[in-house]
Amino acid sequence: MTGAHASPLGTLAGIVGAAQVLTEPSDLAAYQSDGRGAGGGAPIAVVRPNDADQVSALVRLAAEAGIRLVVAGGRTGLAGASLAADGIPCVLVSLERLAGLIEIDPANRTATVDAGVRLSALNAAAAEHGLFFPIDLGADPAIGGMIASNTGGARLLRYGDVRANLLSVEVVRSDAEGSRIPLGAPLRKNNTGLDLKQLLVGGCGSTGIVTRATVALHPLPAARLTALLALDDPRAALPLLLALERDFGSWLSAFEGMSEAAIRAATDHVPGLQLPFGSPPPYAVLIELSAGAAFDENLLEERLAAALEPFMSGAAASIRDAAIDRRDRLWALRHAIPEGLRANGTVVACDIALRRGDVMAFRERMAGLLARHAPGLVPHDFGHIGDGGLHYNLVWPRANGTPDPALLESARMLIFDTVVEEFGGSFSAEHGIGPRNIASYRRFVPGAVRRLAGEIQDIMAPVSSGRVDFGTTGEGTE
């Protein structure tokens, strides 16, 4: 929300209480970084409402006084969307205290929660009923931010993203009244017109502030098995994926790919992390199978061994080695990769999506382009290749000194140009559109689409001064 600069801190205190208006630099510092650790600008103040009425009152005040509001959830996002912008006065609204309600309905398998509730808190409450919210992340985001950025995660292959699991939301509109309206209903079937709650999903706060939501829950798997498969040729991943989907159907809950460089970065820099093979293979795939109580791990392991046997023997064998685990030890390797990359050097992080059949062709194409245009940058790619998601990250090794920022940005745009223009993919698979992606949004999204999005934002946020392209909140992690 934008307008003439004003700072009625006393009025803010009258809404949320003086203790919940933070203005000291030491207090504001905690709100100037997100999941990537990057710094944002300093807001005039941070206000921390504890209910939707206070959020509504803050929006009304902002409309009256011409204050720009930036909304933050758990600040685990990777697009800079929950941070204040440099040089633009604003008040940051943190929803961290809007976390009092976690209401589990086991008969309907739903949870109604306040927007500031953390994913871990929701799952702890749901687990008491044998249920969980299946959006799997390495971070612990707030539910409101997950909705705003349409978080995906490692198990999207089976369960879908937040959009697929959202039943209803309560939103505070950015109008002069700070109107609170419900969108959707806590029903799995509700065909009563346009599904307006979806206007909030992936909008990064540009269409309103989510204050409460009802989400679908799923039964906790009674049997779960993971396997790490070492491949000599990354191109073998696609036929393996298709075979496992044919053999296991919805039992296949995750299919993650990891390049040799990404694996090596994790094992070299994360203490205690062990690779079950002698050395990193050219490519590895982490798969997860999960099923209900009618099946156990012994049966899953037997069936998995039978399904993998054609890929492990004979002249056409593509799996050089395999390790199976009934716990989460193999997942530790996958989750350690981002930390390993940061320890390795300066990271150029790109969260992209392709058609599944194009993932390996894209990797080969980019390797050639980068060798010619940015030879000092080393690809360390990994990600959710079962759904076409790929964290195509580059690392400038520390031993090479300080990189040229212009080189890093040109390499990033080379990746985006290639994925969008040559492969028809997306420059943002699941991280959302914040300050770090807004230039690409304007570059790659057709003008007619952006104008339509702006018209929708004008309806939902009529008192905003100018259209917000996107970017006021967001949650996610690699």
C-alpha positions in Angstrom: 0.0 0.0 0.0 1.6 3.2 -1.1 1.0 6.9 -0.6 2.5 10.0 1.0 4.9 9.3 3.8 3.4 9.4 7.2 4.4 7.9 10.6 1.6 8.1 13.2 3.3 5.8 15.6 1.0 6.8 18.5 -2.0 5.6 16.4 -0.3 2.3 15.6 0.3 1.8 19.3 -3.4 2.5 20.0 -4.3 -0.4 17.7 -1.8 -3.1 18.7 -0.4 -1.8 22.0 2.8 0.2 22.5 4.9 -3.0 23.2 4.0 -4.3 19.7 5.3 -1.3 17.8 9.0 -1.8 17.3 11.2 1.2 16.3 14.6 0.6 17.8 17.3 -0.3 15.2 18.2 -3.4 17.3 14.6 -4.6 17.1 14.2 -3.8 13.4 17.3 -5.7 12.5 15.6 -9.0 13.1 13.1 -8.2 10.3 15.6 -7.2 7.7 16.6 -10.7 6.5 14.8 -13.7 5.1 15.5 -17.4 4.3 18.3 -16.5 2.1 19.9 -14.3 4.7 19.9 -11.3 2.5 19.3 -7.9 3.9 16.3 -5.7 3.2 15.7 -2.0 4.0 14.8 -0.7 7.4 11.0 0.0 8.0 9.8 2.9 9.9 8.4 0.5 12.4 7.4 -3.1 12.8 3.9 -3.7 14.2 2.7 -7.1 15.5 -1.1 -7.5 15.5 -2.6 -10.5 17.3 -5.9 -10.8 15.6 -7.7 -10.0 12.3 -9.5 -7.0 13.8 -6.1 -5.3 14.5 -5.0 -6.2 11.0 -8.1 -4.5 9.6 -7.6 -1.4 11.7 -4.0 -1.2 10.5 -5.1 -1.3 6.9 -7.7 1.4 7.6 -5.1 3.6 9.2 -2.7 3.0 6.2 -5.4 4.1 3.8 -6.2 7.2 5.7 -2.6 8.3 6.4 -1.0 7.1 3.1 1.3 4.6 4.7 2.9 1.8 2.8 2.4 -1.6 4.4 4.7 -4.6 3.9 3.4 -7.9 5.4 5.7 -10.6 6.7 4.9 -14.1 7.9 7.7 -16.4 9.0 10.3 -14.6 6.9 11.6 -17.9 5.5 11.0 -16.9 1.8 13.7 -16.7 -0.8 12.5 -13.9 -3.0 12.8 -11.0 -0.7 9.1 -10.5 -0.6 8.7 -10.1 3.2 11.4 -7.4 3.5 11.1 -3.6 3.4 12.6 -2.0 0.3 15.6 0.3 0.5 14.7 3.9 0.4 10.9 3.4 0.4 9.3 4.3 3.8 7.0 1.6 5.1 5.6 -0.1 8.1 6.2 -3.8 8.3 3.2 -5.8 9.6 4.5 -9.1 11.1 1.8 -11.7 11.6 3.9 -13.8 14.0 1.5 -13.2 16.9 -1.5 -14.0 14.8 -1.1 -17.7 15.8 -3.7 -18.5 18.5 -6.0 -20.8 16.5 -5.2 -24.3 15.5 -8.5 -26.2 15.2 -8.3 -29.8 13.9 -11.4 -31.5 12.5 -10.4 -35.2 12.2 -13.7 -36.3 10.7 -13.3 -33.9 7.8 -9.5 -34.1 7.8 -9.1 -30.3 7.9 -7.3 -27.7 10.0 -8.5 -24.1 10.6 -5.5 -22.0 11.6 -4.5 -18.3 12.0 -2.1 -17.1 9.4 0.9 -16.8 11.7 0.8 -20.5 12.8 4.0 -22.2 11.8 3.9 -25.4 9.8 5.6 -27.3 12.6 2.9 -26.3 15.1 0.1 -27.3 12.7 1.7 -30.7 12.1 2.3 -31.3 15.8 -1.4 -30.7 16.4 -2.5 -32.7 13.4 -0.2 -35.6 14.4 -2.3 -36.2 17.5 -5.1 -37.3 15.1 -2.8 -39.3 12.8 -2.9 -36.5 10.2 -0.5 -34.0 8.6 -0.3 -31.0 6.2 1.8 -32.6 3.5 3.8 -29.6 2.2 7.3 -30.7 2.9 10.0 -28.0 3.4 13.4 -27.6 4.8 12.2 -24.4 6.6 9.4 -23.7 9.1 7.2 -21.1 7.4 3.9 -19.5 8.5 0.7 -20.8 6.9 -0.3 -17.3 5.6 3.0 -16.9 3.8 2.7 -20.4 2.4 -0.6 -19.4 0.8 0.7 -16.1 -0.4 3.6 -17.8 -2.3 1.8 -21.1 -3.1 4.5 -23.3 -1.5 5.2 -26.6 -3.2 8.0 -28.7 -1.6 9.4 -32.1 -2.0 6.2 -34.1 -1.9 4.2 -32.1 -4.5 4.4 -35.1 -6.7 1.8 -36.9 -4.5 0.0 -34.3 -2.6 0.1 -31.2 -4.7 1.0 -27.6 -3.6 -0.8 -25.3 -1.2 -3.3 -24.4 -3.9 -4.4 -28.0 -4.1 -4.9 -28.2 -0.3 -6.6 -24.9 0.4 -10.3 -24.9 1.2 -11.0 -21.4 2.5 -9.4 -18.2 3.6 -10.3 -15.1 5.5 -8.7 -12.0 3.9 -8.4 -8.4 4.9 -8.7 -6.4 1.7 -6.6 -3.3 1.1 -9.6 -1.0 0.8 -10.5 2.1 2.8 -12.4 0.0 5.4 -9.9 -2.8 5.7 -12.8 -5.2 4.9 -12.6 -8.7 6.2 -14.2 -11.3 3.9 -14.3 -15.1 3.8 -13.5 -16.8 0.6 -14.4 -20.5 0.1 -15.7 -22.8 2.7 -14.3 -25.8 4.8 -15.7 -28.2 2.2 -13.9 -30.4 -0.3 -16.7 -29.9 -2.9 -18.0 -26.3 -3.3 -19.0 -25.4 -6.9 -20.9 -22.2 -6.2 -19.2 -19.8 -8.6 -15.7 -18.4 -9.1 -13.2 -19.8 -6.7 -12.1 -16.4 -5.4 -9.9 -17.7 -2.7 -7.4 -18.6 -5.4 -6.9 -14.9 -6.0 -4.9 -15.0 -2.8 -2.8 -18.0 -3.7 0.6 -17.0 -5.2 -0.4 -13.3 -5.1 2.4 -12.6 -2.6 0.1 -10.3 -0.6 -0.8 -8.1 -3.6 -4.5 -9.0 -3.4 -5.0 -8.9 0.3 -3.7 -10.1 3.7 -4.6 -13.7 4.7 -5.5 -13.8 8.4 -7.0 -17.3 8.7 -7.3 -20.4 6.5 -8.8 -23.9 6.4 -6.5 -26.5 4.8 -6.9 -30.1 3.9 -5.0 -32.7 6.0 -3.9 -36.2 5.0 -3.3 -39.4 6.9 0.2 -39.8 8.2 1.8 -42.7 6.2 2.1 -45.8 8.4 4.8 -47.2 6.1 7.5 -45.2 4.6 10.7 -46.0 2.7 13.4 -44.0 1.0 16.0 -45.0 -1.5 19.1 -43.2 -2.8 20.0 -44.4 -6.3 23.3 -43.6 -8.0 23.1 -43.1 -11.7 25.9 -43.1 -14.3 23.9 -41.1 -16.7 21.4 -38.4 -15.5 19.2 -39.1 -18.5 18.3 -42.4 -16.9 16.2 -40.5 -14.3 13.2 -40.0 -16.5 12.6 -43.6 -17.5 13.1 -44.6 -13.9 10.5 -42.0 -12.8 8.0 -43.3 -15.4 8.5 -46.9 -14.3 8.1 -46.1 -10.6 4.9 -44.1 -11.3 3.6 -47.1 -13.3 4.5 -49.6 -10.6 3.6 -47.6 -7.4 1.1 -44.9 -8.4 0.4 -42.6 -5.5 2.7 -44.5 -3.3 5.5 -42.6 -4.9 5.6 -39.4 -2.8 8.9 -37.9 -3.8 11.4 -38.0 -6.6 14.4 -35.7 -6.0 17.4 -35.2 -8.3 20.9 -34.2 -7.2 24.0 -33.5 -9.3 27.4 -34.7 -8.4 28.6 -31.2 -7.6 25.6 -30.6 -5.3 26.2 -33.9 -3.5 29.9 -33.2 -3.1 29.2 -29.7 -1.7 26.9 -31.2 1.0 29.2 -34.0 2.0 32.3 -31.8 2.0 30.8 -29.0 4.2 28.2 -30.5 6.4 29.7 -32.3 9.4 28.5 -35.8 10.1 26.8 -36.2 6.7 27.8 -39.5 5.1 27.2 -40.7 1.6 26.2 -44.4 1.5 28.4 -44.9 -1.6 32.1 -44.6 -1.9 32.1 -41.3 -3.8 29.4 -39.1 -5.3 28.0 -40.5 -8.5 27.4 -38.4 -11.7 23.8 -38.0 -10.6 21.6 -39.4 -7.8 17.9 -39.7 -7.3 16.2 -39.8 -3.9 12.8 -41.5 -4.0 10.2 -41.9 -1.2 7.4 -44.5 -1.1 4.7 -44.2 1.5 1.5 -46.2 2.2 -1.2 -46.8 4.8 -1.5 -49.3 7.6 -2.4 -52.1 5.3 1.2 -52.2 4.0 4.5 -52.3 5.9 8.1 -51.4 5.1 9.0 -55.0 4.4 6.4 -55.2 1.6 7.5 -51.8 0.2 11.1 -52.9 0.2 10.3 -56.1 -1.6 8.3 -54.4 -4.2 10.9 -51.6 -4.7 13.7 -54.2 -5.1 11.6 -55.9 -7.8 10.9 -52.6 -9.6 14.6 -51.6 -9.5 16.0 -54.9 -10.6 15.7 -54.2 -14.4 17.6 -51.0 -13.9 20.4 -52.6 -11.9 21.4 -55.6 -14.0 22.0 -56.5 -17.6 23.7 -54.6 -20.4 21.2 -51.7 -20.1 21.7 -51.2 -16.3 21.5 -47.5 -15.4 21.7 -47.7 -11.5 25.2 -48.3 -10.4 24.3 -48.5 -6.6 21.4 -48.1 -4.3 20.8 -47.5 -0.6 17.5 -48.0 1.2 16.4 -46.5 4.5 13.3 -46.7 6.7 14.0 -43.4 8.5 15.0 -39.9 7.4 18.8 -40.4 7.1 18.9 -40.2 3.3 16.7 -37.1 3.4 19.5 -35.4 5.4 21.7 -35.4 2.3 19.1 -33.7 0.2 18.3 -31.1 2.9 22.0 -30.3 3.4 22.7 -29.2 -0.1 21.7 -25.5 0.2 24.0 -25.2 3.3 26.8 -27.0 1.4 26.5 -24.6 -1.6 26.7 -21.5 0.7 29.8 -22.9 2.3 31.4 -23.6 -1.1 31.2 -20.0 -2.3 28.9 -17.3 -3.8 25.6 -18.8 -4.9 23.5 -17.7 -7.9 20.2 -19.3 -7.0 17.5 -20.0 -9.7 14.3 -21.8 -8.9 12.9 -22.9 -12.2 10.4 -25.3 -13.7 10.3 -27.3 -16.9 8.3 -30.1 -18.5 9.6 -33.2 -16.9 10.9 -34.5 -20.2 13.0 -31.4 -20.7 14.9 -31.3 -17.4 17.9 -33.3 -18.6 18.0 -31.6 -22.0 18.0 -28.2 -20.2 20.9 -29.3 -18.0 23.0 -30.2 -21.0 22.1 -27.0 -22.8 23.0 -24.8 -19.8 26.3 -26.6 -19.2 27.4 -25.7 -22.7 26.1 -22.1 -22.5 27.8 -21.5 -19.1 31.1 -23.0 -20.2 31.2 -20.3 -23.0 29.7 -17.3 -21.2 30.5 -17.8 -17.5 33.2 -20.4 -17.1 34.1 -19.5 -13.5 30.6 -20.5 -12.3 30.0 -24.2 -11.5 26.4 -25.6 -11.8 25.2 -27.3 -8.6 21.7 -28.3 -9.5 19.2 -30.3 -7.5 15.5 -30.4 -6.8 12.0 -31.8 -7.3 12.5 -33.3 -10.8 9.5 -35.6 -10.4 7.3 -32.5 -10.9 9.7 -30.6 -13.2 11.1 -28.3 -10.4 14.8 -27.6 -10.5 17.0 -25.5 -8.3 19.5 -24.7 -10.9 22.1 -23.0 -8.7 25.6 -21.9 -9.6 28.5 -21.4 -7.3 31.5 -19.1 -7.6 34.2 -21.0 -5.6 35.7 -19.1 -2.7 39.2 -19.9 -4.0 38.5 -17.8 -7.1 38.1 -14.6 -5.0 35.3 -12.0 -5.2 33.1 -12.5 -8.2 31.9 -9.7 -10.5 28.3 -8.9 -9.6 27.6 -8.2 -13.3 28.8 -11.6 -14.2 26.5 -13.2 -11.6 23.5 -11.3 -12.8 24.2 -12.0 -16.5 24.5 -15.8 -15.7 21.2 -15.6 -13.8 19.5 -14.0 -16.8 21.0 -16.5 -19.2 19.4 -19.3 -17.2 16.0 -17.5 -17.1 16.2 -16.6 -20.9 17.0 -20.2 -21.7 14.4 -21.8 -19.5 11.6 -19.5 -20.6 12.4 -18.8 -24.2 13.9 -22.0 -25.4 12.1 -24.5 -23.2 8.8 -22.8 -22.3 9.4 -23.1 -18.6 9.1 -20.9 -15.6 11.6 -18.6 -14.0 9.9 -19.1 -10.6 8.8 -22.6 -9.8 7.8 -22.1 -6.1 9.6 -19.2 -4.6 7.1 -16.6 -5.7 7.6 -13.1 -7.0 9.3 -10.7 -4.7 11.9 -8.0 -5.3 14.4 -10.6 -6.5 12.1 -11.8 -9.2 10.1 -8.7 -10.1 12.3 -7.7 -13.1 11.9 -11.2 -14.5 8.2 -11.0 -14.0 8.0 -7.8 -16.0 10.3 -9.2 -18.7 8.8 -12.7 -19.2 5.1 -12.4 -18.3 3.1 -11.1 -21.3 1.8 -7.5 -20.9 -1.8 -8.6 -21.3 -1.4 -11.0 -18.4 0.2 -8.4 -16.2 -2.5 -5.9 -17.0 -5.2 -8.4 -16.1 -3.3 -9.1 -12.9 -3.2 -5.4 -12.2 -6.9 -5.0 -12.8 -7.6 -7.8 -10.3 -5.3 -6.1 -7.8 -7.1 -2.8 -8.3 -10.4 -4.6 -7.4 -8.9 -6.3 -4.3 -6.7 -3.4 -3.2 -8.5 -0.3 -4.5 -6.8 2.3 -2.2 -3.3 1.3 -3.4 -1.5 4.1 -5.2 -0.5 2.3 -8.4 -0.5 -1.4 -9.0 1.7 -3.7 -7.1 3.3 -6.1 -9.5 3.8 -8.6 -6.6 5.8 -8.8 -3.5 4.7 -8.3 0.1 5.1 -11.7 1.7 6.3 -15.2 0.9 7.5 -18.4 2.3 9.6 -21.2 1.0 12.9 -22.9 0.9 14.9 -25.1 -1.3 
